[in-house]
Amino acid sequence: MRIYSLITRSFSLAANSSRTLRVYNVSGITAYEKALNFQRDKRDFLKYPKEDTLGLDNLILVEHNPVYTLGKNSEVKNCLFDLSEENERYEVHKVERGGEVTYHGPGQIVGYTVIDLKRHKKDLHWFLRQIEEVVIQVLGTYGIKGSRHDEYTGVWVGDEKVAAIGLSASKWITMHGFALNVSPEMSDFDRIIPCGIDDPTKSVTSIKELLSSSPDTPQPQLSQVRENIIQTFARQFEYQKVYYHTELSEKGSSFGFNIGKKQAKPA
């Protein structure tokens, strides 16, 4: 029924619009390296498209087993554990994104954005702000007032960070993206100084924690938040068509649906 309702949801489209998004909404746990390699393949395809093929923008939504990732310029001091020791409970990876160390794990939705900014605006800062806006709008549907911080990236509720953002770009093709804490094990953040923000007045939080003070407010399911992200992302970036996959594969089940009203964009 969910698929049927999306297929039949159609809207009026701008006559000269043709932006298309390919979504990979993968349930369960996805190995970090598998998702990373998939991103790189998608990035390379956009950078060097084959003849007579059209590379599409990509939004990849996954959850990972516990993993700590460091950006290309991350400082080791922000890891509060010995990086030289192997641990069966979590992995550690250093990747090409910007930003400091962060955590991914079950209950956190990671959104990887492999986007050709030449189709939108050749401005990585602008793109980052659009990602923040997507998360702010998603939080708003659950009665949570998210906002930007004057000094730090990501989405905040007061002095608590609920979503981290780390990006990279090559030839205006982006990689990596955002991590929205829905209901992760928050103690896993204790092994790091999240995003390198060593400030006792700042902390991390989750949708679950933010709603726990309102017992009459139901906790959203991860699947609901994922669908909310997809719809909001597509509208924010003014896509008119979305192709939907449930696996990290072109052979996964897929269908298309149209997107309607455009959302206001921050400056």
Number of C-alpha atoms within 10 A of each C-alpha: 6 6 12 10 10 14 13 11 11 14 12 10 16 11 6 6 11 12 16 21 24 21 24 24 21 17 14 10 13 17 13 22 11 10 19 15 11 16 22 15 13 22 25 15 15 22 15 10 14 10 6 6 8 10 20 20 23 25 25 25 25 27 24 20 19 19 18 22 19 24 20 15 14 20 13 15 12 19 20 12 12 11 11 6 7 10 10 7 8 14 16 16 12 13 15 15 21 17 21 21 27 24 27 25 25 20 22 23 26 24 24 24 24 28 24 23 18 11 10 13 12 14 11 16 10 16 18 17 18 18 20 24 24 24 24 23 21 23 22 12 11 16 12 15 15 23 19 17 14 6 5 13 18 25 28 24 20 14 12 16 25 26 26 23 25 23 21 20 18 11 12 18 21 25 24 26 20 22 26 26 25 23 20 22 15 15 7 15 19 13 15 20 19 21 22 17 15 12 8 6 8 14 17 18 22 22 20 16 17 17 17 13 9 10 8 8 11 11 17 14 11 16 12 9 17 20 14 17 22 23 17 21 22 26 18 19 20 21 21 23 20 23 17 21 20 17 18 19 10 12 9 13 11 16 13 18 18 20 22 18 14 15 16 10 12 9 6
